[in-house]
Structure formats: C-alpha cells, structure tokens
Amino acid sequence: MKTQKELKALKKEITDNSAINVGYYETILQNLPNYAITEALRIIGQNNLISGNESDKDRENIFVTECIDALNFQDFKEVSKFFFQSK
C-alpha cells in the first residue's frame, strides 16, 4: 500500500504529465466517480481541451487526466491501482 505522500506525488505526476504518460488500465473508466466525470467534462468544455482533431486515445487521456485532477484524496486512493506505477 502506498503512503499518503506517495499517492499525492502520483496524483501530481498524473495531473502534471497526463495519465497516458504515467500509464493506466482502461478499466479506470468504469471506476471513476460521477462527480469527477462531471467536473472533467465541465473543464474540458470550458477550456476547449478537445477540438475534434485528436485521436480517440488522446481524447481519453485528456478525459482521464481531468477526472484525476477533480478527485478528492480518498477517491484517488481507490483508483490509483489502475495506474502502472501504483503498487
């Protein structure tokens, strides 16, 4: 089990470098809480983060990264197991 400090560092790495650069399992998509999904969609829309010219994988990466940024610590702790660097 990762310590709180390690989990916070992992979340920062994901939000700073994007989820795909850390590496994640696609099953994370079924495990994200609704509030994070809603907030990610709001941020993506407000900031025009998706133009339609991206690949599906790039759009998914933007979405997952924004969802992670929106998560509180307890929920991030639950989904951190879907990242490759998580033990």
N, C-alpha and C positions, 0 to 999 in steps of 0.2 A: 504494500500500500504506500502510495506517495504521501509525503508530508504536505502540509498546507503551503509551505514555501515552494516546494517543487510544483504543486498544482498551479499556484499563481504564476510561476515562471513559465509553465507550459501554456497557460491561457494567454499570457503576454506574447509568447513566441507565435502562437496561432494568430492573434489579432494583429501583430506587427508584420508577420511574414506570410500570412494566409494559410488556411487549413491544408491546402494541397502541398505546400512546401514542407509542412510537418508530416503530412501523410495521415489519411484516415480511411476507415472502412465505411463503405456506403450505407451500411446498416445504421449509421448515426442518424440518418434522415428519419427513420421511424421512431427515434428515441428523443427527439428534441421537443421540449415543452411548447405548448401553444403560444405562451406569451413571448417566447424568444422568436418564434416564427413570425408572429405579427409585427414585432419590433424590427426584425430584419427586413421584412417587406416594406415597412414604412421608411427605413433608412435608405434602402436600395432605390425606392421610388423618389424620395426627396432629393437624393444626391445623383440621380441618373447614373447609377453604377453599372447598369446593364443597358446597352444600346441596341442589342439585337444582332450585332455582328460577331459576338463571341461564340465560341464552341459551347456545346452543352456542358462539357466538363468545366469550362471557365465559369459559366453561369452558376453551376452547382457549387463551385469553390467560393464564389462571392457570397452566395446564399449561406453556406455553412459557416464561413468566416464571420459574417454579420450575426448569425444566430449565436455563435460562441461569444461574441462581444456582448450580446444582450443578456447572457445567462448570469444569474447570481452564483455565488461560490458553491452552494450546496448542489445545485443542478449541474454545474460544470463538473463537479466531482463525480457525479453519476455518469456523465457522458465521456469523461476523459479516457475511459477504457477503449473508446473507438478510435483513438489516435495511436499511431505506430510507436511513438516514443513512450507511451504510457505503459506502465507495468502493473 
